[in-house]
Amino acid sequence: CERLLLDLLLEGLRQLAHEDWVVFKLTLPTQPDLYLPLMQHPCTLRVLALSGGYAREEACKLLAQNTGMIASFSRAFTEGMLVTQSEEDFTKTVDESCEAIFKASRALGRKEMQLVKVQQQTGFFLALDMSGCSTPEALRRYGVGHLSYSGQVEMMYKMHEMRSRIIKNQKFDGSRVVAAILFEGTIDSQIGGLPSATYLWEHKRVVPFLKIDTGLAEEGDGVQLMKEIPALDDVLDRGMAAGIFGTKGRSRIRHLDQQGIKAVVQQQFDIARRVLAKGLVPILEPEVDIQASDKEACERLLLDLLLEGLRQLAHEDWVVFKLTLPTQPDLYLPLMQHPCTLRVLALSGGYARE
């Protein structure tokens, strides 16, 4: 019943106009955090929990398992309050009830809510990080040919118009889109009169990530490492100031070479540590070329090296992986089960959507 109800409520939300805000009051769900997508829709102000007949202790226990839900209890709140109590005993009972329900109500701050969303919410990450090299082809597919702009500045302006159109569309919101990865120039631009990252979170409840790599180096040992990132600390500081939650850096594996793949993983984790030191969450993207003749062998070696890298991280050094869809289904399941892994994302890698 609850799963069907969630689907129908989300469908109803998508019919509302912008700034038609609503509050939901729902029975505590059997599956913890089931209603997280509901909370992430921009028309949802709050999701409240009703006690529904549970005793206060049980209701608070269930509520504490549901991030972002806060109590709207009646029967559970008044439990233990009697007309025959002295004022002192009555006051004590009210205080205990308020304290228990207050502690169980888990309204989180922005960063905490974004962390939970990235880790748990059903949905997908959208890559809107097209840079100078990939932008002409992205615009061509969108229907904007090279004759429509003159020079790099106009081209990137056209690209920002495309991104803005997608992000501002009423069907684009945080109930289905978990996060969006932005190009560095985007954080200096505005959408709807607000900085892009601010608009994404405040108006769409989509977590903003920032692409920090500056492209791929020349191929060597069967791989392409990331080019050196100039002034990385400055880029990370700007991202934090703009409300960015995390980063993404891409390298590429073209064929099986143990030394080359090891170098890719080493570089990914070296940069990830610098990102983590700033309080941001890194997405590691060591892409395996889908045309590689030894793709499956590359992926198996990559998995082993990524797991080794994870073992070197400190507790609560959380990372996200963005990986080519593997030849062997569920190959990356061990990666997902490591406590430092927030999420494993799939990149399309050149495959058509279907």
N, C-alpha and C positions, 0 to 999 in steps of 0.2 A: 504493500500500500504506500509506504513512504517513498520508495523509488519512483513509482508512478506519479505520486503527488509532486515530487521534486521536478520531474520532467514537465509536468503541466504548469507548475508555477513559473518555471523558467520561460516556457512558451508565452505565458501571460505577460511576464515582464517585458518580453521583446516587442509586445504590442503597445507599450506605454510610450508616451512622448518624453523627450529629454526634460529632466527636472520634475517629472511626475513621481514624487518620492512616496514610498510605502514602507510599512513595518510589518513583519510577519511574526505571529505567535503560534508556535508549533510544539507538538508533543516531542519530548526528548527521543531522538531516533535510536533505533536498535544498532545501527552502524555509526560509530563515532565519526564526527566531522562530515556526515552525509550532506549537510546543508551548506557546506563551505562555498560551493558555486553560487548559491543564492545570495550569500553575503557579498560576493564579489561583483554582483551586477550593480551598475551605477545608480539605478533607481531604488535600490534597497538601502534604507537608512539603518535598520537594525533587524536582527533576528532574535526574537525572545523565546524562552522556553517556558512551557507550562508544566506544572508538576504532574498533572493528569492522574492523580490518585496515589502516586508514590509517597511514601513517608519522607520526611525532610532529609533524613540521612541518605537514603537511597537516591532521592532526586538530586541532591548536591553531588553525590558520587558520579552519577550519570552526566550531570551538567559539566563537571570538571573535565570530562573526556571530549567535550565539544568546543573547540577553539572558536572564540568570537561570539558564541551564544551567551546571552545574559538572562538571568531569571526574571520571570514575571509570575511568581508563585502566589497562591492564595491559601489553599488548605495547608500546604507544607509550611508556609510562613507562620500561620496561627497555631500550629501544632504545639500543644503543651500550655497554651494560655487559657486560664480559667477565671471565672468570675469570683471564685472563692479565694484567689491568691491575695496575699498582702501586696501592697504597692511595691515593696522591695523585691518580692519574688517575681511579681509580674514584670517589673523593669528588667530583672535578670534574664527572664525568659525571652523578652523582646530583644535584648542585646545579643543573646546567644543565637537567636534566629537570624538577626541581621548579619552577624559576623560570619556564620556558616554559609549563608547564601551569597554574601559579598565575596568571600574567598573563592567560591565555586564559579562565580560569574567571570568568565575569562575574556574580557574586552582588552585587546592587545594594542600596543603602539604600532606605528607604521612599519618599522623594520621587522618587528616580530610577526606581524600579520603577513608581510611579504615572504618571510622565511617559510612560514607554514604553508602558504599558497604554493610556493615553488616546490616544496617537498611533497605535498599531499593532494593538491586539487587535480581532479580530472580535467583534461584539456590539452592544449598544445602551445608550444613556443613559436612565435612568428619571427622569422629573420627579415628585418627591414634594413639591413646593414650594407646595402649595395654601395660600393665605393667607386672611385674614378674609373677603375678598370672594368667593373661589371655593370656600371650604370648604362652605357649605350645600348647593350643588349636588353637590359630590363626595360628601358624606355621603348625600344623597338617593339618588344612583345606587347607593351601597353598601348602601342599605336602612335608613339611620338618618334618620328624619324629624325635623323641627324640634321636635316634641313630646318627643323623647328627651333634650333638653338645655335648659338654661335659662341664657341669656347667653353672652357671648363666651368666657369661661374654660372653661365646660363643653363648648362646641362644639369648641374647639381641643384639649381633652383627648380627646374622641371621635375627632378627626382623628389625634391621635398614636397612639391605640390601633389605628386602621386601618393607619397607616404601620408600626407595630411588628409587626403581624400579618403584613404582606407581607414585611418584611425578615427576620423570624425563621423564615419558612417554609423548609423544607428544600430546596425546589426553586429558591429564590432564592439565587444565588451569583455570584461573579465570573467563572465560566467562560462565562457568557452576558451578564451585566449588567456593563458596563464601569464605569459611574458612576451615582450617584444625586444629584439636586439637592434640597437640603433647604430648608425654610422656616427663617427666622432663629430662631424659637422652639424649633425642634427641636434645635439644638445645645446648648441649656440643659437638654434632657430626656435621659432615659436609656432604653436598650433593653437588656434582659438584664443590668441592673445596671451597665452601662457608659455613658459618654457616647455619644450616637447616632453621631457621626462615628467614634469609636474602635471601636465595635461593627461598623460597616459595613466598616472595613478589616481589623481584626484577626480577625474571625470570618467575614466574607463575602468579603473581598478585592474589595470594591466601593469605588471612589474617591469620596470625599465632596466635593460642591460646595455652595455656599451661595447662595441667592437674596438679593440685596442691595437690589433696587429695592423701593420702598414703594407701587407702583401707578402708574397712568397719569394724566397731567395732562389737562385739558380739551382737546378737539380744536381745532387751529388750523393753517392752511395744509395741511389734508388729513392731518395726522398727530397722534399723541398721544405727546409726549415722556414720559420718566420724570419723576415728581415729584422734587423735591429730596430727596436722601437725607441726613437729619440724622446728624451725627456719623459720617460714613462711615469715617473712619480708625479710630475706636473699634470699629466693627462688623468691620472687616477684622482688627484686632488680636485681637479675641475669636475670630474664625474661625480665625486662625493658631494661637492657643493651644489651640483645640479639635481641631486636626488636619485642618482643611479644606484641600483642595488648590487650589480655585479658586472663582470666583463666577459669578453669572449676573444680568444686568439686561435687562429687556424693555421695548421701546417698540413703537409700532404705526403702520403706514402704511395709511391708509384709501382714499386715491385719489391720482392722479398730481399732484404739485405739487413742482417742482424745489427750491424754497426749503425746503419742509417736509421732504422726504426728506434734503436736505443737512444740515438741522439735526439730524435723527435720527442720522445717521451721525457727525456731529461730536460729539454728546453721548456716543454709545456709545464712541468712541475716547478722548474726554477722561476718562471714568470708567475705561476699560480701562487707561490709563496710570497712574492712581492705584493700581489693583489690582496691576499689574505691579511698581510701585515697592515694594510690600509683599512681593514674592516669590511672589505667587499668580498663577494662570492665569485670565483672564477669559473667560467665554462672552458674546459679543455677540449679542443677540437682537432684531433689528429686524424684527418680524413684519409680513408683508404680509397684509392682510385677504383671505381667500379669496372674499369676496363683492364685492370691488372690480371694477368694470366694466372698468377699465384695468389689471388685475392684471399682465399680462405686461409692459406698458410700465413699471410701477413696478419690477418685478424687474430689468429691464435697466438702468434708471438706478441702482438700488440696487447692482447688481454693479459698475458703473463706479466708484461712490463708495467702496465697500468696498475695491476694489483700490487706489484712490488712498490711502485711509487706511493700508492695509498698507505702502505704499511709504514712509510716514513713520515706521514703527517701526524700532527698532534691531535689530541682529542678535540672535537668540535671545530677542526679545520675543514669546513664543509666545501665540497666542490660539486660541479655538474659536468657531465661528459656529453659531448655531441659527436656521434659516431656514425659512420656509414652503415646502412642496414646490412647485417652480416649474412654471409652465405649459409651458415648453419643457424637455424632458428634458436633463439634463447641462449646464444653463445655468451652474451654479456650479463646473464643472470648473476654470476658471482660478483660482478662489479656493483650491481644494484644492491646487493646484500651487505656491502661493506658499510659500517656506520658513518664513514666520512662522505659517502655519496648521497647527495640530496636527490638527484634525478639523473637518468640516462636518456638523452634525446637522440632522435634519429634524424640524420640529414638526408635529403632526397638524392644528392650526389649525381644528378643527371637523369635519374629515372623520371618518366612522366608521372603526373599525380595518380592516375589510375593504377 
